[in-house]
Every structure is written in C-alpha cells, then in structure tokens.
Amino acid sequence: MRQATLADVPVITGMVVEFTTAYSDMPACPDRTASWTTHIIKHGVIFLTDTGFIAGLPVMDPVRPWAALVETGWYAPGKDGLRLLRRFIQYAKDAELDEVRMSTLNTTPERALKLLEHMGFTLAERSHRLNL
C-alpha cells in the first residue's frame, strides 16, 4: 500500500470506472474522474493497492470547532478494503483531525456496514439524490 501520486491518476480512474459500472446507475466520465483524482491527490489523500483505493479530503466542520477526513471514494474488490480503511484512519490521526467520515451506498453489502459499526463508526446522516 502506498500514497497515490499524480502518476497514478490513470490507474485510479480505471478503478472508479470499474466501480461505477458495477455499483452505480450513472456511468462514470473518465475525464471528470481524472480531474477529481488529481484534485484529491493535490488537496487530500489517496491510498492505493494493486486492487483498490481509498480517497478523502480534510474538511472543516461548518458548525463545530473540529475537522474531519471525509472519504470521497473507497473501492477494494480484493482483500484490501480493511487495510485501506485502517491506513485512512491512521492518516487522520497523524494529521490530528477529529473524526473520519465514511459514506456507503444504499447497495453496500451488510458485511461492510457491520465492519464500519464494529470499528466504532456510527450512522451520522443520510444523503438523498434528485436527478434533474
């Protein structure tokens, strides 16, 4: 596992396209994905293995005096999901952030939800989408 660099943008873009093809009802735009990946590498963090990645940005809480590492993408179809998550959490601790926020899809397998719960994550909010 390693921290991604700009040289990894094509690999991560491919993983995001693979993820959206498998799990989303909206297709990925490779150009937008490459732009997003570049932004996260420059302003946040992406950890990468041969089979997956986890990405996020440090964000100030808008109403409380603390900051969070907010996950913006997590895809690990191999066995690297837990390792990636643990490294992500350690990064937040090392950066002296106050919390880690993870998001899940409504189709996330129950075992992944249980893993987050087992690690101490609690449900904080839900998001809803309206296509226009």
C-alpha positions as CSV (number, residue, x, y, z in Angstrom):
1,M,0.0,0.0,0.0
2,R,1.2,3.5,-0.8
3,Q,0.0,7.1,-1.1
4,A,-1.0,7.8,-4.7
5,T,0.8,10.4,-6.8
6,L,-0.3,12.1,-10.0
7,A,1.3,9.3,-12.0
8,D,-1.5,7.0,-10.5
9,V,-4.3,9.1,-12.0
10,P,-5.0,6.7,-14.9
11,V,-5.0,3.6,-12.6
12,I,-7.4,5.2,-10.1
13,T,-9.6,6.5,-13.0
14,G,-9.8,2.9,-14.3
15,M,-10.8,1.6,-10.8
16,V,-13.5,4.3,-10.5
17,V,-14.9,3.4,-13.9
18,E,-14.9,-0.3,-12.8
19,F,-16.7,0.6,-9.6
20,T,-19.4,2.8,-11.2
21,T,-20.0,0.1,-13.9
22,A,-20.6,-2.5,-11.2
23,Y,-22.4,-0.5,-8.5
24,S,-23.9,2.7,-9.9
25,D,-26.9,3.5,-12.1
26,M,-24.9,6.5,-13.5
27,P,-21.9,5.9,-15.8
28,A,-18.5,7.4,-14.9
29,C,-17.0,10.1,-17.0
30,P,-13.3,9.3,-17.3
31,D,-12.3,12.9,-17.8
32,R,-14.2,14.1,-14.8
33,T,-12.8,11.2,-12.8
34,A,-9.3,12.1,-13.7
35,S,-9.9,15.7,-12.7
36,W,-11.4,14.6,-9.4
37,T,-8.5,12.2,-8.7
38,T,-5.9,15.0,-9.4
39,H,-7.7,17.3,-7.0
40,I,-7.8,14.7,-4.2
41,I,-4.1,13.9,-4.7
42,K,-3.2,17.6,-4.5
43,H,-5.5,18.6,-1.6
44,G,-6.3,15.3,0.3
45,V,-5.1,11.8,0.2
46,I,-5.5,8.6,-1.8
47,F,-4.1,5.3,-0.6
48,L,-3.6,2.7,-3.3
49,T,-3.0,-1.0,-3.5
50,D,-2.9,-3.3,-6.6
51,T,-6.6,-4.0,-6.2
52,G,-8.2,-0.9,-4.6
53,F,-8.0,2.6,-3.2
54,I,-9.5,4.9,-0.6
55,A,-9.6,8.7,-1.1
56,G,-10.6,11.6,1.0
57,L,-10.3,15.3,1.9
58,P,-9.7,17.0,5.2
59,V,-12.7,19.3,5.7
60,M,-13.5,21.8,8.5
61,D,-16.8,21.1,10.2
62,P,-19.2,24.0,9.3
63,V,-20.6,24.4,12.8
64,R,-18.2,22.8,15.3
65,P,-14.6,23.5,16.0
66,W,-13.1,20.4,14.5
67,A,-12.1,18.8,11.2
68,A,-12.8,15.5,9.6
69,L,-11.2,13.4,6.9
70,V,-14.1,12.8,4.6
71,E,-14.0,9.8,2.4
72,T,-14.8,10.5,-1.2
73,G,-14.2,7.1,-2.7
74,W,-13.4,3.6,-1.4
75,Y,-13.2,0.6,-3.7
76,A,-11.5,-2.6,-2.8
77,P,-12.9,-5.6,-4.6
78,G,-9.9,-7.7,-3.4
79,K,-8.9,-8.3,0.2
80,D,-7.5,-4.8,0.8
81,G,-10.6,-2.9,2.0
82,L,-9.9,-3.2,5.7
83,R,-6.2,-2.4,5.3
84,L,-7.0,0.7,3.3
85,L,-9.6,1.8,5.8
86,R,-7.1,1.3,8.7
87,R,-4.5,3.3,6.9
88,F,-7.0,6.1,6.2
89,I,-7.9,6.3,9.9
90,Q,-4.2,6.4,10.8
91,Y,-3.7,9.2,8.4
92,A,-6.4,11.2,10.1
93,K,-4.9,10.6,13.5
94,D,-1.4,11.6,12.3
95,A,-2.9,14.8,10.8
96,E,-4.6,15.4,14.2
97,L,-8.0,15.5,12.7
98,D,-11.0,14.9,15.0
99,E,-13.0,12.3,13.0
100,V,-13.3,10.2,9.9
101,R,-16.5,10.2,7.9
102,M,-17.3,7.3,5.7
103,S,-20.1,7.1,3.2
104,T,-21.9,4.0,1.9
105,L,-24.2,3.3,-1.0
106,N,-27.7,2.0,-0.4
107,T,-26.5,-1.2,-2.1
108,T,-23.4,-1.6,0.2
109,P,-23.3,-5.2,1.4
110,E,-24.3,-5.7,5.0
111,R,-20.9,-7.1,5.9
112,A,-19.3,-3.8,5.0
113,L,-21.8,-1.9,7.2
114,K,-21.2,-4.3,10.1
115,L,-17.4,-3.8,9.7
116,L,-17.8,0.0,10.0
117,E,-20.0,-0.4,13.0
118,H,-17.5,-2.9,14.6
119,M,-14.8,-0.3,14.1
120,G,-16.7,2.3,16.0
121,F,-18.4,4.2,13.2
122,T,-22.0,5.4,13.8
123,L,-24.6,6.5,11.4
124,A,-24.4,10.3,11.3
125,E,-26.6,11.3,8.4
126,R,-28.1,10.1,5.1
127,S,-27.9,11.7,1.7
128,H,-30.6,11.7,-1.0
129,R,-30.3,12.3,-4.7
130,L,-32.8,14.0,-7.1
131,N,-31.8,13.7,-10.7
132,L,-32.7,16.9,-12.7
